[in-house]
């Protein structure tokens, strides 16, 4: 055990921290977090169209007619199906900010660059090829990795131009916004030209740059992240890193784009009635937010409930009361640093094991066909358990979530009892 702890503390944690401090990672994380409200907005309207209650669709059809969904679908089309496009803008904005460059100009140039490389044809339901149009598919989650690439390329080319003074300078008498517009001309031309060349090469081999990136990079990554073992590892690392005081967002933010893409892929399969445990992706954003982190990273809702049930020490009683309400909304910082969980030898095993057990239960529930795989219907990460389970997977999701919570309580319980005995002795002395 000491050997493992030393390796994690001296090797794993420093490497993770070094990586997450890099400029590109920070821009990726901050840029993606900036668009997360859009996913919640889209989820609300998608939930309206597909509320998890039997007979809901028939009820709504009877009131509003069979085509009522077509009036609501633009709301989630403008969010989920624009994720790649918007992400290209937010990531470039954050990356430019880290370089102290003009953020608005960088955002605009990145959006232009993104559109430059996108495929401009779609195939209709009848098989007709329609040209000069943009597909929601490539504007959405299929293009998130392309968005990362384009954002970095566009900002770095602009930065090169500014460093080498390859910009148009106007007199100081010219309004600032006009001056900035002209200073962006040469960087903009170089960005568009560069991506036209790259995309032209890709068109000769793979159709377009986004198609090449999607098939060679994004699809394999989605497959890896979508597997049960990948989510189990991520869930365990969430708890382990949190025990060392490293916030789990350093891992989660890196894979969030892929998790959202997997949810969108599942939605596509569900729309045609082909979503099953064998065809769909297990690793989605709901798996991480609503099941692997119930009560916060490490599934510490089990710790809170255990404390409320068995503790006798005044220290743990006070901490359980302080931490209970935040934990209900999946916020566990008061518990992590107040108990503390950080570097607490008694809590190392359960904080790693509890989220793994929760994910394993969900996988079993999906594998036997009890609980459906997740689609684009999502709940805010701060939504209390049971309610979040119901929103993302109906009553079966709520039941599965309760089983997960029960399992985490059983895992934490013996360790809580041992810690409580230790604190009671200290208080009596």
Helices and strands as residue ranges (DSSP letters): H 2-7, I 8-12, H 13-20, H 23-49, H 56-64, H 69-77, G 80-82, H 83-98, H 103-117, E 121-123, E 129-131, H 136-139, G 141-143, H 144-163, H 176-203, H 209-213, I 214-218, H 219-225, H 228-243, H 249-271, H 285-286, I 287-291, H 301-310, H 314-328, H 333-338, G 345-347, H 348-367, H 387-428
